[in-house]
Amino acid sequence: MFQDNLLFFLKASPEQGSGNALVQFLPIIAIFFVFYFLLIRPQQKKQKDVQLVRENLKKGDKVITSGGIYGQVVGIDQQSIMLKVDEKTKIQVLKAAIAGKQESDTDKIDLEKP
């Protein structure tokens, strides 16, 4: 019985069940478009927005770094930014480390309160 089934599949011509090749690849193409519009495109838009914020920084802007450091911009170079993080503390970070602008002073966490 097994041999009969095997012979049946071997004798079947390729035209019997092949169908249109485009129809067979349609689900794969649809999945690609879903991934593109749900994952890739929004990420590209977010990267453009962050890059625009980095390019438009000016002295006095309050920013947050990707490491979670809050600071105020006091100097801007080609590749780096000088941040004032405390009264007498300034640090230099790369522009790529800027995650975004601090929207308001309420974003800052007060660690002195119990």
C-alpha positions as CSV (number, residue, x, y, z in Angstrom):
1,M,0.0,0.0,0.0
2,F,2.8,2.4,0.9
3,Q,4.5,1.7,-2.5
4,D,1.3,2.4,-4.3
5,N,1.0,5.8,-2.7
6,L,4.6,6.5,-3.4
7,L,4.2,5.6,-7.1
8,F,1.1,7.8,-7.3
9,F,3.1,10.8,-6.1
10,L,6.0,10.1,-8.3
11,K,3.8,9.7,-11.4
12,A,1.9,13.0,-10.8
13,S,2.7,15.6,-13.3
14,P,4.0,19.0,-12.1
15,E,1.0,20.7,-13.7
16,Q,-1.6,19.0,-11.5
17,G,-1.2,21.0,-8.3
18,S,1.3,23.7,-8.9
19,G,-1.0,26.6,-9.5
20,N,0.2,30.1,-10.1
21,A,3.6,31.0,-8.5
22,L,2.5,34.5,-7.6
23,V,-0.5,33.1,-5.6
24,Q,1.9,30.8,-3.6
25,F,4.2,33.8,-2.7
26,L,1.3,36.2,-1.9
27,P,1.2,35.3,1.8
28,I,5.0,35.9,2.1
29,I,4.7,39.2,0.3
30,A,1.8,40.3,2.5
31,I,3.8,39.4,5.7
32,F,6.7,41.5,4.4
33,F,4.4,44.5,3.9
34,V,2.9,44.1,7.3
35,F,6.3,44.0,8.9
36,Y,7.4,47.0,6.9
37,F,4.5,49.2,7.8
38,L,4.1,48.1,11.4
39,L,7.8,47.9,12.5
40,I,10.3,49.3,10.1
41,R,8.6,52.5,8.9
42,P,7.7,53.8,12.4
43,Q,11.2,53.2,13.6
44,Q,12.7,55.1,10.7
45,K,10.3,58.0,11.5
46,K,11.3,58.0,15.1
47,Q,15.0,58.1,14.1
48,K,14.4,61.0,11.9
49,D,12.7,62.9,14.7
50,V,15.5,62.3,17.1
51,Q,18.1,63.3,14.5
52,L,16.1,66.5,13.9
53,V,16.1,67.3,17.7
54,R,19.9,66.7,17.8
55,E,20.5,69.0,14.9
56,N,18.3,71.8,16.3
57,L,19.8,71.9,19.8
58,K,20.9,75.3,21.1
59,K,22.4,76.7,24.3
60,G,20.0,76.6,27.2
61,D,18.0,73.6,26.0
62,K,17.4,70.9,28.7
63,V,18.1,67.4,27.4
64,I,18.1,63.8,28.5
65,T,20.9,61.5,27.4
66,S,20.5,57.9,26.5
67,G,22.2,57.0,29.8
68,G,19.5,58.9,31.7
69,I,21.5,62.0,32.6
70,Y,19.6,65.3,32.7
71,G,21.5,68.4,31.7
72,Q,21.4,71.8,30.2
73,V,23.3,72.5,27.0
74,V,26.1,75.1,27.5
75,G,28.2,74.4,24.5
76,I,27.9,72.7,21.1
77,D,30.7,71.3,18.9
78,Q,30.6,69.4,15.6
79,Q,30.3,65.9,17.3
80,S,29.8,66.7,21.0
81,I,27.8,68.7,23.4
82,M,28.8,70.2,26.7
83,L,26.1,69.7,29.4
84,K,25.7,71.4,32.7
85,V,24.4,68.7,35.1
86,D,24.9,70.4,38.4
87,E,26.1,73.8,39.7
88,K,29.8,73.2,39.2
89,T,29.6,70.0,37.0
90,K,29.9,70.0,33.3
91,I,30.2,66.9,31.1
92,Q,30.9,66.4,27.4
93,V,28.8,63.9,25.6
94,L,28.4,62.9,21.9
95,K,25.4,64.2,20.0
96,A,24.4,60.6,19.4
97,A,23.9,60.2,23.1
98,I,21.1,62.7,23.3
99,A,17.8,60.8,23.6
100,G,15.6,63.9,23.4
101,K,14.6,67.2,25.0
102,Q,13.3,67.5,28.5
103,E,9.8,68.7,28.0
104,S,9.4,70.4,31.5
105,D,10.9,70.5,34.9
106,T,8.3,68.0,36.1
107,D,10.1,65.3,34.2
108,K,13.1,65.6,36.6
109,I,13.0,63.1,39.4
110,D,13.5,64.6,42.9
111,L,15.7,62.0,44.7
112,E,15.9,64.0,48.0
113,K,12.3,63.2,48.9
114,P,11.8,60.0,50.9
